[in-house]
Amino acid sequence: MDARQAAFRAAIRHSRYVRLLRIGLPSFAVLLAAAFVASIIIDPRSRIGPQVDVESLGLTGATITMQKPKLTGYSAEGRPYQVNAERAEQSLGEPHKVALVQIDGRMQNRDDGWLTLVADTGNIDNDKKLMDLSGKIRLANDLGDRALLATAHIDFGGGDLTTKDPVDLAFGETTLRADRMQIFDNGNQALFQGNVVMVITPKPDDLPAATGAAQ
Amino acid sequence: QQAVTDAFKGFSGRSDQPVKIEADRLDVRESDQAAIFTGNVFVQQGDSTLRSSKLTVFYDNKPAAKGAAPAAAAASSQAGRNIRRIEAEGSVVVQSKDQHATGDRGIFDLPSNTVTVTGNVVLTQGQNVLRGNKLVVDLTTQQSKLESAASGGRVQGVFGPAKPAPQ
């Protein structure tokens, strides 16, 4: 992980929306996978794993259902996070997988801001390091950047991210939408396809002859 | 009577109007800090438009303007994706009102605020049509120069604003 950590730090110049997506989504994936998978096996209140509070824990057949799980803890880099879900389901036969409904998460971002993620459903496979999100996905940071997606397939092992559905991104004064998107090569490349529309609105202070217009 | 440069004025770095870029595809490569639009590229700013088959936007991370408050400097350097140069290739058409320029390649250099169109350049303004190999438009002075290799690179025509540029 360290090599990539260094790459992230060195790559501060990465354009923000790629970074928002490339860091944001996989980070949540890693955290959800580790938190839920660990918690189900080990006593949810164990100190080593994340703190998982649940309204109720049910076992029907081989499926564990956690109602209103609330996850709080610190990521590997010591950054606080909190993730709530309406429900989490896991099958005893496949403890490396967890299905989440109505995900609502916050995580402190590398630049001390906060990353927020909302999605209707999330399916995580911790063995394959894959997370599939779907339904009104919204990822945002404190700088006002945000990404709206309908689906997202996140390989949080390799770092690639694809969606076959429209994306709507806003970062700084630029908006970008496209029918499909892929982020690969460890986030160094992003490919948008189909009705790509980018709108760049110059900020008043970008213009040399800024007239001090109110921000 | 519009100045030749009006076709390009829309794209000058000075304009505060939003720039809209449409294309079939966009590749963003962080390593070489470029965004490459390909396929039916259409760029619009104000009433100036540009069409081409490919458009590459080169950006860099200039720090915020000197004198900006530290917070603003930090914020804008975060956001600082200043566009340095835009290169259009493949049947480039730049148009604004009755101004119309076509060529194989168009380069908008924002720092120097100049546009260079090269390769089979045809400049149309109303009825008159001029041909050349290279059209250089200085958006600051609103002067433009059309050169033609056929005449040994001599300038075919120099244009300036019919009237002083409106301030």
Interface residues (C-beta under 8 A of the other chain):
Chain A: A11 R13 H14 S15 R16 V18 D111 L143 F171 G172 E173 T174 L176 A178 G187 N188 Q189 A190 L191 F192 Q193 G194 N195 V196 V197 M198 V199 I200 T201 P202 K203 P204 D205 D206 L207 P208 A209
Chain B: G13 R14 S15 D16 Q17 P18 V19 K20 I21 E22 A23 D24 R25 L26 D27 V28 R29 E30 S31 Q33 A35 F37 Y59 N61 A64 A65 A68 A72 A75 S76 Q78 A79 R81 N82 I83
